[in-house]
Amino acid sequence: MALTDHRWVGKALAQKTISALHLLPLYHQGQQWAGRLRNFHPNARIEYAGKLASEVGLVRLAGARVAEIGTGWVPVIPMGLHLLGVASIESFDLSRHLRPGLTLRAASLLAECIPDLARRAGADPGTLRARAAALAAAPTLEALLEAMKFTYHAPADFSQSRIAPQSIDIVYSNLVLEHVTPSALRGILRESRRVLRPDGRCWHTVDYTDHYSHTLRGLSPLNFMRYGRRFWDALGQNDILYQNRLRRSDYVRAFEESGFEIESVRDFALPPAAAREVHADFAHYSTGDLRCGSSRFVLKPAQATPARA
């Protein structure tokens, strides 16, 4: 397979080298010093807490017990959900990514995010400000997480969470499921179904685009669909940026097979030109499936079909 646009190759090889040499801690520090975490502000992520509240229902958050899949560097969405009234959050990360200093700094800046969060969620700004002030006053990471009723599980696999059955009101992930293998996705969904209350909800934001296109200007958002599986697995995949290349239809099938119904979904389409030059390995996908750039799903447990007499 000829390389249509080779710029992503250097980045992929660098990430493979970093992973092979066990230099991930150094990579993480570099992201904080000079990469995307430099000058990090919670307004870069707080919108997702507002979107979750709007799409799942703000009333559903009051006193809710929540499970988060993929903590990441700074738990901004959990902070937002705390401000919106959730009772507790169990957060799971395969690797320990949470940055204490950045997390404390984000808490100190939450007051600047209140107008946006209140608008998106339909919440009372005064209540949000009072809760934000309490978090900003936390002197240590431990005190902050305790104030949020936030339990950090890392390294830990959510598919083996050990959470009590039917004890969680909301399970969510944000820009995480596109980075897990198909088998891991099934494990995550099975565990979600097990721990979720019968009237609970799942909320998942999934980005179907090539993440190399996020930083390489002009690279097609479907660049990674131009290459066959063997080629991409050998060159494009690495532990820092694994991309499963699943499409919307694959997730819908996985949700349904795991016992969920789609209560609502918001899809965001790519330009028509993005779906051109797709490798034969992906020729079975419809043009609409290929052009779907991202989705936000709200899932609910499927109701058992009554047996016929």
C-alpha angles and dihedrals in degrees: 000000000000117000106248093190114008100189094098092057096075092051092047092050092048090052091048090052093049090051094045092051092048091241097138094119089055090048090052091051090050091054089053096046102040109356137071093310094060109113089000114188125189091232085077090071110013091091090073092062088054093048091050091051092048095048100038094036128262091237089059091061096060107110091347125159107224136195119202123200110209115017098195128184101316124018096226096144091052088050090053092047090051089054088050092056111266114153100217143350129212108197125192130198127173088215128029103255104149112122112212097202095047091046093054091046091050090053090053090055099047093102088068089059098053099095093053094043093047092049095049096043099036090236132149109266093210093058091047092051092052092051092044091053091054091053093046089055093060107116097201139028090249091054091047094051091047091051089051092045084233120159115196116208111190135183086022140128114228091207085070097037099143088216112151115264117268093002102116125085099193133021115188145168131186119206091336110102093068087064099056128083118255090252091049090050090056090049092051092050094047090052091046090054091049097050098037121099115240090253094039129115139219122213120194132175111199126187112202096187131103103267091211085070089063091072103022107075114227096014111136113257086228096044092124092058089065092073132070122246097256094049095046094045090052098046112012103044124080139151093258096053113018112172119188095198092217117157131222093267090055092056093046090052092048092049093051094044089052093056103265135127121208106242094181139346135190115203127195117204130217123223114278092249091063093074095060126107096025115170119251090249087071100036091110092070117096120241089248091054092050093046094053103105100183143346139201111211131194110197132188130189110273116245116240113251109243113247116249117249 
